């Protein structure tokens, strides 16, 4: 009798009876991201844990995202809301980044700045469609194609959009080889794509050591809100270029980066439950993010063409597409498209200049939004 009387309560504790159609749809989205990560190798380091996080968030009765109690909530709260994980990602990125291509040809920094136009254009368009200023800024930053910066800004300005914009940002980063080439070819002629860059000057060790120190001072004085990301980015780069702390460089590039990537991806995915994600606004955010990315690519290319009107030593306009922050994917795509026009045209190292400049440009854009809107 006692067992039979407790049977209804026992059945209610079994998750099978609490599954909703929305959860099943989210399982499908989780499996799709997992498939893209494993089978297609689209940003697998992030899409795999994000996909698994989405699956966990849509399993009923687990309590994994319960405020103050759930395991994944703690990862999210202490790692992301407390601004710990995104800056650590930037520490690792800095340790991997070579600023030599940018320092050898400083004019390429303008391409990194110009490619941020998609961020600001989308910011204004999103407001027109009813999003708040904070939400519009969070959506616009997707155009920078910088996942950690997108997450950092979303956690501060629009945490309710965090999962959606994070997946959008990393999805478009993964789709760089598909999205960018048609835009690049549409805006350039074959002759322009065949332009060969002249060999850059050799950058001294002193220049590489001075750059992160001077940059962090100037940028943070100009936009203090960018400090958490910019400080870690330049610290990582200084560790790399000092050549006296090999263990720290290796740890930042490998062990630390791998650990924080796991603790970033899973809780981000866990914010995407069926109730918050299966809305028309989520689909619209993906479309606006795509527009931001396309506009950023286009403005980078067009700015390079504009610069060529005043330069004797012409630059290949494809380099402008590398101004988005998807490092090093965008630079590789630039090289591939250039090689299609001229097999002997080697653009990869030149494209890395605007590519790393784009990282700085996106952080500055995020800092600007924070300064204005908080």
C-alpha beads as a LAMMPS data file, in Angstrom:
LAMMPS data file: protein, C-alpha beads

374 atoms
373 bonds

1 atom types
1 bond types

-500.0 500.0 xlo xhi
-500.0 500.0 ylo yhi
-500.0 500.0 zlo zhi

Masses

1 110.0

Atoms # bond

1 1 1 0.000 0.000 0.000
2 1 1 2.797 2.411 0.902
3 1 1 4.576 1.816 -2.399
4 1 1 1.417 2.218 -4.446
5 1 1 0.523 5.443 -2.673
6 1 1 3.945 6.909 -3.515
7 1 1 3.788 5.762 -7.131
8 1 1 2.360 9.041 -8.557
9 1 1 5.130 11.046 -6.898
10 1 1 7.718 8.568 -8.153
11 1 1 6.430 8.866 -11.702
12 1 1 6.546 12.665 -11.501
13 1 1 10.234 12.464 -10.634
14 1 1 11.000 10.603 -13.877
15 1 1 12.060 12.953 -16.644
16 1 1 10.304 11.057 -19.437
17 1 1 6.956 12.367 -18.287
18 1 1 8.095 16.004 -18.323
19 1 1 9.497 16.173 -21.850
20 1 1 7.826 18.852 -23.994
21 1 1 7.740 19.264 -27.799
22 1 1 9.958 22.331 -27.432
23 1 1 12.598 20.282 -25.647
24 1 1 12.589 17.722 -28.436
25 1 1 13.130 20.493 -30.996
26 1 1 16.083 21.766 -28.944
27 1 1 17.502 18.229 -28.851
28 1 1 17.473 18.365 -32.638
29 1 1 19.321 21.714 -32.614
30 1 1 21.860 20.292 -30.152
31 1 1 22.452 17.270 -32.376
32 1 1 22.775 19.511 -35.443
33 1 1 25.521 21.593 -33.809
34 1 1 27.232 18.411 -32.638
35 1 1 27.058 17.010 -36.175
36 1 1 28.520 20.204 -37.656
37 1 1 31.326 20.124 -35.090
38 1 1 32.249 16.465 -35.621
39 1 1 31.382 15.705 -39.246
40 1 1 32.036 19.107 -40.822
41 1 1 34.575 20.382 -38.264
42 1 1 32.861 23.800 -38.054
43 1 1 34.391 25.476 -34.976
44 1 1 34.402 22.097 -33.161
45 1 1 36.114 23.445 -30.045
46 1 1 33.068 25.606 -29.307
47 1 1 30.141 24.072 -31.174
48 1 1 30.670 20.639 -29.587
49 1 1 30.430 21.824 -25.947
50 1 1 27.711 24.350 -26.851
51 1 1 25.661 21.606 -28.501
52 1 1 26.051 19.365 -25.469
53 1 1 25.128 22.260 -23.180
54 1 1 21.915 22.806 -25.173
55 1 1 21.068 19.116 -24.781
56 1 1 21.611 19.264 -21.014
57 1 1 19.548 22.449 -20.657
58 1 1 16.582 20.739 -22.278
59 1 1 16.554 17.597 -20.177
60 1 1 13.786 18.120 -17.598
61 1 1 14.104 18.010 -13.805
62 1 1 17.908 18.060 -13.750
63 1 1 18.280 21.377 -11.936
64 1 1 21.571 21.998 -13.758
65 1 1 20.654 25.647 -14.427
66 1 1 18.787 26.237 -11.163
67 1 1 19.830 29.581 -9.698
68 1 1 22.394 29.228 -6.870
69 1 1 22.163 25.439 -6.998
70 1 1 22.779 24.032 -10.479
71 1 1 26.237 22.971 -11.602
72 1 1 26.007 24.666 -14.999
73 1 1 24.463 27.779 -13.444
74 1 1 27.567 28.105 -11.275
75 1 1 29.809 27.757 -14.323
76 1 1 27.741 30.440 -16.054
77 1 1 27.471 32.780 -13.070
78 1 1 31.029 32.650 -11.788
79 1 1 32.729 32.167 -15.123
80 1 1 30.780 34.428 -17.473
81 1 1 28.717 36.856 -15.420
82 1 1 31.722 37.508 -13.204
83 1 1 33.784 38.278 -16.342
84 1 1 36.377 35.575 -15.797
85 1 1 36.234 33.206 -18.767
86 1 1 36.114 35.653 -21.759
87 1 1 39.204 37.586 -20.556
88 1 1 41.034 34.277 -20.026
89 1 1 40.163 33.329 -23.601
90 1 1 41.748 36.620 -24.670
91 1 1 44.864 35.820 -22.653
92 1 1 45.237 32.652 -24.702
93 1 1 44.490 34.469 -27.959
94 1 1 47.135 37.057 -27.169
95 1 1 49.691 34.317 -26.556
96 1 1 48.865 32.882 -29.997
97 1 1 48.868 36.184 -31.899
98 1 1 51.757 37.485 -33.960
99 1 1 51.426 41.236 -34.509
100 1 1 54.360 41.196 -36.937
101 1 1 52.219 41.383 -40.124
102 1 1 50.351 44.384 -38.728
103 1 1 53.494 46.162 -37.506
104 1 1 55.249 45.609 -40.818
105 1 1 52.454 47.469 -42.601
106 1 1 50.551 49.661 -40.097
107 1 1 48.153 51.006 -42.738
108 1 1 46.394 47.630 -42.638
109 1 1 44.965 48.560 -39.239
110 1 1 42.424 50.716 -41.087
111 1 1 41.018 47.588 -42.698
112 1 1 40.448 46.087 -39.270
113 1 1 38.634 49.251 -38.240
114 1 1 36.625 49.519 -41.457
115 1 1 35.370 45.967 -41.152
116 1 1 33.557 46.932 -37.936
117 1 1 30.971 48.902 -39.935
118 1 1 28.622 45.933 -39.856
119 1 1 28.537 46.168 -36.062
120 1 1 27.303 49.758 -36.070
121 1 1 24.971 49.416 -39.064
122 1 1 23.243 46.437 -37.454
123 1 1 23.061 48.286 -34.135
124 1 1 20.873 50.964 -35.710
125 1 1 18.813 48.539 -37.791
126 1 1 18.072 46.326 -34.775
127 1 1 16.662 49.344 -32.946
128 1 1 14.362 50.016 -35.876
129 1 1 12.897 46.525 -35.482
130 1 1 12.072 47.049 -31.830
131 1 1 15.120 45.804 -29.939
132 1 1 16.326 47.900 -27.016
133 1 1 19.623 49.794 -27.220
134 1 1 21.344 47.152 -25.122
135 1 1 19.937 44.298 -27.204
136 1 1 20.786 46.088 -30.466
137 1 1 24.404 46.523 -29.376
138 1 1 24.617 42.856 -28.407
139 1 1 23.217 41.775 -31.772
140 1 1 25.426 44.183 -33.705
141 1 1 28.647 42.894 -32.153
142 1 1 28.041 39.551 -33.907
143 1 1 29.303 41.323 -37.033
144 1 1 32.773 41.449 -35.521
145 1 1 32.895 37.620 -35.677
146 1 1 34.511 37.508 -32.237
147 1 1 32.838 34.965 -29.980
148 1 1 34.421 35.883 -26.604
149 1 1 33.734 39.597 -27.139
150 1 1 30.129 38.841 -28.116
151 1 1 29.683 36.781 -24.936
152 1 1 31.385 39.428 -22.796
153 1 1 29.104 42.182 -24.082
154 1 1 25.936 40.085 -23.960
155 1 1 26.543 39.087 -20.338
156 1 1 26.698 42.760 -19.403
157 1 1 24.034 44.330 -21.606
158 1 1 21.521 41.640 -22.580
159 1 1 22.018 38.353 -20.688
160 1 1 18.632 37.123 -21.921
161 1 1 20.139 36.977 -25.434
162 1 1 23.422 35.377 -24.409
163 1 1 22.837 31.870 -25.726
164 1 1 21.312 33.039 -28.995
165 1 1 23.986 35.598 -29.903
166 1 1 26.805 33.282 -28.803
167 1 1 25.619 30.457 -31.054
168 1 1 25.056 32.951 -33.886
169 1 1 28.558 34.413 -33.497
170 1 1 30.316 31.052 -33.442
171 1 1 28.127 29.666 -36.225
172 1 1 29.057 32.522 -38.548
173 1 1 32.711 32.210 -37.560
174 1 1 32.516 28.570 -38.596
175 1 1 30.787 29.522 -41.846
176 1 1 33.390 32.118 -42.868
177 1 1 34.553 29.935 -45.830
178 1 1 30.965 29.840 -47.099
179 1 1 29.742 33.377 -46.345
180 1 1 32.731 35.535 -47.257
181 1 1 33.906 34.357 -50.723
182 1 1 30.713 35.325 -52.627
183 1 1 30.818 38.821 -51.090
184 1 1 34.524 39.201 -51.840
185 1 1 34.144 38.083 -55.469
186 1 1 31.091 40.257 -56.037
187 1 1 32.967 43.410 -54.983
188 1 1 36.294 42.757 -56.741
189 1 1 37.464 42.026 -60.252
190 1 1 39.801 39.158 -61.073
191 1 1 42.552 41.694 -61.754
192 1 1 42.127 43.135 -58.260
193 1 1 42.198 39.684 -56.688
194 1 1 45.453 38.994 -58.555
195 1 1 47.272 41.984 -57.014
196 1 1 50.453 40.723 -55.383
197 1 1 51.604 42.322 -52.171
198 1 1 55.187 43.486 -51.925
199 1 1 57.362 41.870 -49.307
200 1 1 56.957 43.570 -45.943
201 1 1 59.822 44.875 -43.867
202 1 1 61.196 42.781 -41.036
203 1 1 59.790 43.725 -37.634
204 1 1 62.321 43.959 -34.809
205 1 1 61.940 42.206 -31.468
206 1 1 61.856 45.573 -29.705
207 1 1 58.836 46.651 -31.759
208 1 1 56.993 43.469 -30.854
209 1 1 57.757 44.006 -27.169
210 1 1 56.748 47.657 -27.144
211 1 1 53.525 47.211 -29.108
212 1 1 51.400 45.400 -26.477
213 1 1 52.526 47.794 -23.744
214 1 1 51.842 50.964 -25.714
215 1 1 48.598 49.579 -27.151
216 1 1 47.137 48.563 -23.801
217 1 1 47.885 51.980 -22.314
218 1 1 46.469 53.989 -25.208
219 1 1 43.365 51.863 -25.802
220 1 1 42.401 51.568 -22.139
221 1 1 42.941 55.284 -21.556
222 1 1 40.722 55.973 -24.559
223 1 1 38.040 53.378 -23.708
224 1 1 38.386 52.160 -20.103
225 1 1 35.452 49.747 -20.490
226 1 1 37.596 47.643 -22.856
227 1 1 40.125 46.947 -20.084
228 1 1 39.154 43.367 -19.088
229 1 1 39.577 42.001 -22.616
230 1 1 42.323 44.296 -23.878
231 1 1 44.491 43.875 -20.770
232 1 1 44.453 40.085 -21.023
233 1 1 44.948 40.129 -24.802
234 1 1 48.057 42.272 -24.595
235 1 1 49.392 40.449 -21.548
236 1 1 49.178 37.200 -23.486
237 1 1 51.000 38.791 -26.399
238 1 1 53.732 40.185 -24.150
239 1 1 54.200 36.714 -22.665
240 1 1 54.612 35.391 -26.195
241 1 1 57.046 38.017 -27.419
242 1 1 59.207 38.208 -24.278
243 1 1 60.641 34.738 -25.052
244 1 1 61.619 34.306 -21.390
245 1 1 58.502 32.574 -20.024
246 1 1 58.054 29.652 -22.362
247 1 1 56.090 27.680 -19.764
248 1 1 53.573 30.497 -19.338
249 1 1 53.232 30.896 -23.099
250 1 1 52.619 27.191 -23.594
251 1 1 50.141 27.079 -20.716
252 1 1 48.210 30.070 -22.057
253 1 1 48.140 28.665 -25.593
254 1 1 47.250 25.106 -24.640
255 1 1 46.137 23.966 -21.165
256 1 1 44.477 27.212 -20.075
257 1 1 42.826 27.796 -23.438
258 1 1 41.468 24.259 -23.561
259 1 1 40.076 24.365 -20.025
260 1 1 38.316 27.707 -20.346
261 1 1 36.923 26.723 -23.747
262 1 1 35.091 23.825 -22.105
263 1 1 33.804 25.998 -19.256
264 1 1 32.697 28.613 -21.779
265 1 1 30.886 26.417 -24.282
266 1 1 28.826 24.157 -22.014
267 1 1 27.164 26.872 -19.855
268 1 1 26.560 29.047 -22.932
269 1 1 24.676 26.175 -24.521
270 1 1 22.861 25.595 -21.239
271 1 1 21.290 29.054 -21.420
272 1 1 19.367 27.948 -24.523
273 1 1 16.296 26.271 -23.115
274 1 1 13.212 25.819 -25.259
275 1 1 11.264 28.599 -23.551
276 1 1 13.844 31.281 -24.317
277 1 1 15.146 30.097 -27.690
278 1 1 12.082 28.959 -29.623
279 1 1 10.819 32.439 -30.370
280 1 1 10.568 34.459 -33.566
281 1 1 13.007 36.984 -32.130
282 1 1 15.747 34.329 -31.939
283 1 1 15.465 33.590 -35.654
284 1 1 15.470 37.318 -36.366
285 1 1 18.651 37.722 -34.319
286 1 1 20.346 35.081 -36.491
287 1 1 19.314 36.985 -39.620
288 1 1 20.538 40.310 -38.235
289 1 1 23.811 38.668 -37.207
290 1 1 24.274 37.330 -40.724
291 1 1 23.624 40.808 -42.127
292 1 1 26.172 42.290 -39.722
293 1 1 28.788 39.775 -40.830
294 1 1 28.143 40.356 -44.541
295 1 1 28.254 44.149 -44.138
296 1 1 31.521 43.932 -42.183
297 1 1 33.070 41.829 -44.945
298 1 1 31.824 44.171 -47.670
299 1 1 32.955 47.390 -45.990
300 1 1 36.400 45.958 -45.385
301 1 1 36.799 45.139 -49.080
302 1 1 35.395 48.501 -50.182
303 1 1 37.697 50.382 -47.812
304 1 1 40.702 48.578 -49.287
305 1 1 39.582 49.633 -52.752
306 1 1 39.189 53.208 -51.547
307 1 1 42.675 53.189 -50.061
308 1 1 44.076 52.029 -53.390
309 1 1 42.927 55.295 -54.950
310 1 1 45.571 57.081 -52.871
311 1 1 48.308 54.460 -52.633
312 1 1 51.130 53.933 -55.099
313 1 1 51.838 50.507 -53.631
314 1 1 48.420 48.932 -54.162
315 1 1 46.987 46.459 -51.681
316 1 1 44.913 43.471 -52.623
317 1 1 41.307 44.452 -51.729
318 1 1 40.621 40.933 -50.509
319 1 1 42.626 41.824 -47.410
320 1 1 39.733 44.006 -46.297
321 1 1 37.614 40.894 -45.718
322 1 1 40.169 39.729 -43.156
323 1 1 39.284 42.747 -41.011
324 1 1 36.622 40.710 -39.215
325 1 1 37.880 39.094 -36.038
326 1 1 37.607 35.431 -37.042
327 1 1 41.300 34.627 -36.483
328 1 1 42.833 32.967 -38.454
329 1 1 39.881 31.660 -40.488
330 1 1 39.203 34.937 -42.314
331 1 1 42.883 35.289 -43.258
332 1 1 42.897 31.754 -44.661
333 1 1 39.790 32.458 -46.717
334 1 1 41.416 35.607 -48.148
335 1 1 44.457 33.578 -49.148
336 1 1 42.300 30.873 -50.737
337 1 1 40.225 33.313 -52.792
338 1 1 43.383 35.117 -53.909
339 1 1 45.013 31.830 -54.904
340 1 1 41.991 30.955 -57.042
341 1 1 42.784 33.989 -59.193
342 1 1 46.560 33.518 -59.097
343 1 1 48.028 30.282 -57.742
344 1 1 51.301 32.014 -56.907
345 1 1 49.680 34.834 -54.961
346 1 1 50.454 34.289 -51.270
347 1 1 48.242 36.519 -49.111
348 1 1 48.029 34.660 -45.793
349 1 1 50.636 36.581 -43.802
350 1 1 49.459 39.925 -45.181
351 1 1 45.859 39.056 -44.270
352 1 1 46.874 38.367 -40.691
353 1 1 47.543 42.110 -40.287
354 1 1 43.933 43.294 -40.681
355 1 1 42.751 40.064 -39.042
356 1 1 44.386 40.817 -35.693
357 1 1 43.510 44.501 -36.112
358 1 1 39.896 43.356 -36.361
359 1 1 40.156 41.721 -32.940
360 1 1 41.236 45.048 -31.456
361 1 1 38.534 46.879 -33.405
362 1 1 35.773 44.605 -32.096
363 1 1 36.951 44.993 -28.503
364 1 1 36.952 48.767 -28.959
365 1 1 33.420 48.597 -30.384
366 1 1 32.271 46.542 -27.394
367 1 1 33.951 48.959 -24.991
368 1 1 32.267 51.875 -26.709
369 1 1 28.847 50.271 -26.336
370 1 1 29.518 49.583 -22.657
371 1 1 30.621 53.153 -22.057
372 1 1 27.527 54.617 -23.697
373 1 1 24.859 52.179 -22.548
374 1 1 25.784 51.265 -18.968

Bonds

1 1 1 2
2 1 2 3
3 1 3 4
4 1 4 5
5 1 5 6
6 1 6 7
7 1 7 8
8 1 8 9
9 1 9 10
10 1 10 11
11 1 11 12
12 1 12 13
13 1 13 14
14 1 14 15
15 1 15 16
16 1 16 17
17 1 17 18
18 1 18 19
19 1 19 20
20 1 20 21
21 1 21 22
22 1 22 23
23 1 23 24
24 1 24 25
25 1 25 26
26 1 26 27
27 1 27 28
28 1 28 29
29 1 29 30
30 1 30 31
31 1 31 32
32 1 32 33
33 1 33 34
34 1 34 35
35 1 35 36
36 1 36 37
37 1 37 38
38 1 38 39
39 1 39 40
40 1 40 41
41 1 41 42
42 1 42 43
43 1 43 44
44 1 44 45
45 1 45 46
46 1 46 47
47 1 47 48
48 1 48 49
49 1 49 50
50 1 50 51
51 1 51 52
52 1 52 53
53 1 53 54
54 1 54 55
55 1 55 56
56 1 56 57
57 1 57 58
58 1 58 59
59 1 59 60
60 1 60 61
61 1 61 62
62 1 62 63
63 1 63 64
64 1 64 65
65 1 65 66
66 1 66 67
67 1 67 68
68 1 68 69
69 1 69 70
70 1 70 71
71 1 71 72
72 1 72 73
73 1 73 74
74 1 74 75
75 1 75 76
76 1 76 77
77 1 77 78
78 1 78 79
79 1 79 80
80 1 80 81
81 1 81 82
82 1 82 83
83 1 83 84
84 1 84 85
85 1 85 86
86 1 86 87
87 1 87 88
88 1 88 89
89 1 89 90
90 1 90 91
91 1 91 92
92 1 92 93
93 1 93 94
94 1 94 95
95 1 95 96
96 1 96 97
97 1 97 98
98 1 98 99
99 1 99 100
100 1 100 101
101 1 101 102
102 1 102 103
103 1 103 104
104 1 104 105
105 1 105 106
106 1 106 107
107 1 107 108
108 1 108 109
109 1 109 110
110 1 110 111
111 1 111 112
112 1 112 113
113 1 113 114
114 1 114 115
115 1 115 116
116 1 116 117
117 1 117 118
118 1 118 119
119 1 119 120
120 1 120 121
121 1 121 122
122 1 122 123
123 1 123 124
124 1 124 125
125 1 125 126
126 1 126 127
127 1 127 128
128 1 128 129
129 1 129 130
130 1 130 131
131 1 131 132
132 1 132 133
133 1 133 134
134 1 134 135
135 1 135 136
136 1 136 137
137 1 137 138
138 1 138 139
139 1 139 140
140 1 140 141
141 1 141 142
142 1 142 143
143 1 143 144
144 1 144 145
145 1 145 146
146 1 146 147
147 1 147 148
148 1 148 149
149 1 149 150
150 1 150 151
151 1 151 152
152 1 152 153
153 1 153 154
154 1 154 155
155 1 155 156
156 1 156 157
157 1 157 158
158 1 158 159
159 1 159 160
160 1 160 161
161 1 161 162
162 1 162 163
163 1 163 164
164 1 164 165
165 1 165 166
166 1 166 167
167 1 167 168
168 1 168 169
169 1 169 170
170 1 170 171
171 1 171 172
172 1 172 173
173 1 173 174
174 1 174 175
175 1 175 176
176 1 176 177
177 1 177 178
178 1 178 179
179 1 179 180
180 1 180 181
181 1 181 182
182 1 182 183
183 1 183 184
184 1 184 185
185 1 185 186
186 1 186 187
187 1 187 188
188 1 188 189
189 1 189 190
190 1 190 191
191 1 191 192
192 1 192 193
193 1 193 194
194 1 194 195
195 1 195 196
196 1 196 197
197 1 197 198
198 1 198 199
199 1 199 200
200 1 200 201
201 1 201 202
202 1 202 203
203 1 203 204
204 1 204 205
205 1 205 206
206 1 206 207
207 1 207 208
208 1 208 209
209 1 209 210
210 1 210 211
211 1 211 212
212 1 212 213
213 1 213 214
214 1 214 215
215 1 215 216
216 1 216 217
217 1 217 218
218 1 218 219
219 1 219 220
220 1 220 221
221 1 221 222
222 1 222 223
223 1 223 224
224 1 224 225
225 1 225 226
226 1 226 227
227 1 227 228
228 1 228 229
229 1 229 230
230 1 230 231
231 1 231 232
232 1 232 233
233 1 233 234
234 1 234 235
235 1 235 236
236 1 236 237
237 1 237 238
238 1 238 239
239 1 239 240
240 1 240 241
241 1 241 242
242 1 242 243
243 1 243 244
244 1 244 245
245 1 245 246
246 1 246 247
247 1 247 248
248 1 248 249
249 1 249 250
250 1 250 251
251 1 251 252
252 1 252 253
253 1 253 254
254 1 254 255
255 1 255 256
256 1 256 257
257 1 257 258
258 1 258 259
259 1 259 260
260 1 260 261
261 1 261 262
262 1 262 263
263 1 263 264
264 1 264 265
265 1 265 266
266 1 266 267
267 1 267 268
268 1 268 269
269 1 269 270
270 1 270 271
271 1 271 272
272 1 272 273
273 1 273 274
274 1 274 275
275 1 275 276
276 1 276 277
277 1 277 278
278 1 278 279
279 1 279 280
280 1 280 281
281 1 281 282
282 1 282 283
283 1 283 284
284 1 284 285
285 1 285 286
286 1 286 287
287 1 287 288
288 1 288 289
289 1 289 290
290 1 290 291
291 1 291 292
292 1 292 293
293 1 293 294
294 1 294 295
295 1 295 296
296 1 296 297
297 1 297 298
298 1 298 299
299 1 299 300
300 1 300 301
301 1 301 302
302 1 302 303
303 1 303 304
304 1 304 305
305 1 305 306
306 1 306 307
307 1 307 308
308 1 308 309
309 1 309 310
310 1 310 311
311 1 311 312
312 1 312 313
313 1 313 314
314 1 314 315
315 1 315 316
316 1 316 317
317 1 317 318
318 1 318 319
319 1 319 320
320 1 320 321
321 1 321 322
322 1 322 323
323 1 323 324
324 1 324 325
325 1 325 326
326 1 326 327
327 1 327 328
328 1 328 329
329 1 329 330
330 1 330 331
331 1 331 332
332 1 332 333
333 1 333 334
334 1 334 335
335 1 335 336
336 1 336 337
337 1 337 338
338 1 338 339
339 1 339 340
340 1 340 341
341 1 341 342
342 1 342 343
343 1 343 344
344 1 344 345
345 1 345 346
346 1 346 347
347 1 347 348
348 1 348 349
349 1 349 350
350 1 350 351
351 1 351 352
352 1 352 353
353 1 353 354
354 1 354 355
355 1 355 356
356 1 356 357
357 1 357 358
358 1 358 359
359 1 359 360
360 1 360 361
361 1 361 362
362 1 362 363
363 1 363 364
364 1 364 365
365 1 365 366
366 1 366 367
367 1 367 368
368 1 368 369
369 1 369 370
370 1 370 371
371 1 371 372
372 1 372 373
373 1 373 374
